[in-house]
């Protein structure tokens, strides 16, 4: 683990700028991304996905951050302006939203590399020595300063954040093959036979989609990629796949670090929530007695604010009739009211209302969901503002669920306002 002296780290931080890629459409998360971009999807009872990368950067002492947006960005921009109002011209600190401006012609971003290429003016103005390029749709805690120190000590042109996973699981990721020093010797996208780690052949290092570039190297690679016909303009497919042939590329092993206040149980916790089933599983991770992702660590807080909602409330205790407001093994957001209903192993957000005699289990309820009297929900994700009718039953009859809602390969039922004809044309989630 690399730790530079504090003066050196402070100087290194000031020479860096972070570009957060937050324009993702998130096709595999629909209908949750029908009204919002992927980084704006709600997670964990009171956060958006983008809050995790921003918290990691800010907690690491990095405070020169640009957030690049594109797809259905209204709710994301609104959240960033309210939850992350960081700006100081005196101290040169900022978290600024960068809209898709079509700086190089009338085209949207054609990939992650093109998103940076179309915004090279940002780097010209800031003149950083290193550029951090991070995604905004993963759930994890990371001390980015350790990765930056690793990058500096090895004099790398590019450092890739990686995490070891069992080789059988690595087939779904971009896999990084390294030598005994951690230098990348090959990068393979979703291979049938993933490369093993030195000394640990049962594991493979996979890319987390987070990179640190020396600025000069980044400019050279982006210009080379932009000029190449047939490129998909994706960092993984079109730059990482051959960069090791031209420049020194190193893999930073995320599992070697722990953030302050974290325990060994959380080492290496990282979830790609790019599918509905993966999102659901990551949400269910939170309801265990000792979750691997600790949202209660004051030494490494996940930051972000919700609209004012008041405290959560549980009312009615009539055990004779069964009208008891209760939550068991659940995460309950601010302003939620459990009014005579039962929550079990669920994550509910702000201003959710669970009415009398209803039963919600193993589910995720987005803000402002109203569960009608006597309704039963099991293994559901319910989008913002849905009003579940009284007596409704979801998650118990697979055939009926498939006719009316979206059902994932893992059997999770996803309910949106459109399924009940409740969509409000004026609302942006």
Secondary structure, 3 states (H helix, E strand, C coil): CCCCCHHHHHHHHHCEEEEEEECCCCHHHCCCCCCCCHHHCEECCCEECHHHHHHHHHHCCCCEEEEEECCCCHHHHHHHHHHCCCEECCCCEEEEEECCCCCCCCCCCCCHHHHHHCCHHHHHHHCCCEEEEEECCEEECCCHHHHHHHHHHCCCCEEEEEEEEECCHHHHCEEEEECCCCEEEEEEECCCCCCCECCECCEEEEEEEEEEEEHHHHHHHHHHHHHCCCCCCCHHHHHHHHHCCCCCEEEEEHHHCCCCCCCHHHCCCEEECCCHHHHHHHHHHCCCCCCCCCCCCCCCCCCCCCCCCCCCEEECEECCCCEECEEECCEECCCCEEECCEEECCEECCCCEECCCCEEECCEECCCCEECCCCEEECEEECCCCEECCCCEECCCHHHHHHHCEECCCCCEEECHHHHCCCCCCCCC
